[in-house]
Amino acid sequence: MSKPQKRYNIAEIAYPDIREIQKDSDIIMIPTGSCECHGQHLPLGTDTYQTHAIVKRTAELCGVPYCDPVMYGYSPHHIREVGGGIGTVTLRANTYNALMYDIGRSCIHMGFNKIIYVVGHASNLKVMDGMLRQLRYDTGAMVGTCRPFAERYLGVVEDILVGGPEDTPGWHSGELETAQVMAYDESLVRMDRAQECKAITPEWLPKEFKKNDGLPSISLDGYEYFSFMMEHEDFAPEAIMGNPFHATKENGEKCIEAYAQHMAKALTLLKPLKVDVHQREFVNRAL
């Protein structure tokens, strides 16, 4: 009889396995992504699938468990027109934070002292700060985030990507995301529908303003002091910023590995730290 495969997703194992893992790790990862429009060539679960691939590999490298990825996130700017069949599912900020808080509290209740939210969708981070601080204040646990994605800051994947800064390779549905979904499951990618696109300035702004990428900021005279509440389609009508034709499965695998190696190093360094959890029981869990 072959030896069972070592698994770190707590939804895929039984509680004796969790207790065994806790002998080596008091850290747990909570991956969170989104279900939102990613052009016509990528699945709506792109952010979640990429994050899952990175977290799974990280767990294999350093023995840190993780919760099953949360598919739905904060994506109000991706909803688009009523009845348009775009597919985006968004959670309101208070709904999202309540969900993330309860998952974190459950993990602390079961014995974990260090909670790392691995965030694969940038807009989730916009609304999480208060929840993260409250979780720390309520329990004393170490609470942190890791964002293994690229926008302007390419970080550990810079030397892997083909496109230069003018190609905005780390942005929505561009080279990096396309490559990593190829690595996750190539059958999900429809390159026959792919387009190369760049961010545009919303037509309702004066022509002197410039929109360069997906960050909230707007440029005026080369300075970025202003931002406006925008829908994603205002500056990315096709839900693509970049050149997905640069993407390859091989480079997607390299990027996933680069992120995982970096995360595994960080989590290994955090393992020995002593954390005093002053409130472990999830007392108000039924409210």
GIRAQUI-V991966 format. One record per backbone hydrogen bond with DSSP energy under -1.0 kcal/mol. NH is the residue of the N-H (numbers start at 1). CO is the residue of the C=O. If there is no record, write none. Layout:
# GIRAQUI-V991966
nh co
NH CO
NH CO
This chain:
# GIRAQUI-V991966
nh co
10 66
12 9
17 14
18 14
19 15
20 16
21 17
22 18
23 20
24 21
25 21
28 114
29 65
30 116
32 118
33 70
36 44
42 38
46 43
49 45
50 46
51 47
52 48
53 49
54 50
55 51
56 52
57 53
58 54
59 55
60 56
61 57
62 58
63 59
66 8
67 29
70 31
78 75
79 76
84 81
89 35
91 73
96 92
97 93
98 94
99 95
100 96
101 97
102 98
103 99
104 100
105 101
106 102
107 103
108 104
109 105
110 106
111 108
112 107
113 26
114 26
115 142
116 28
117 144
118 30
119 146
120 32
124 121
125 122
127 124
132 128
133 129
134 130
135 131
136 132
137 133
138 134
139 135
140 136
142 113
144 115
146 117
149 147
157 154
158 155
160 157
161 157
167 164
168 165
171 168
174 171
176 169
178 174
179 175
180 176
181 177
182 178
183 179
184 180
185 181
188 185
189 186
190 41
193 190
197 242
200 235
205 202
209 206
210 219
218 226
219 210
220 223
223 220
232 77
234 231
235 232
236 232
239 236
241 172
242 197
246 243
247 244
252 248
253 249
254 250
255 251
256 252
257 253
258 254
259 255
260 256
261 257
262 258
263 259
264 260
265 261
266 262
267 263
268 264
269 265
270 266
271 267
273 270
278 139
279 139
283 281
285 282
287 284
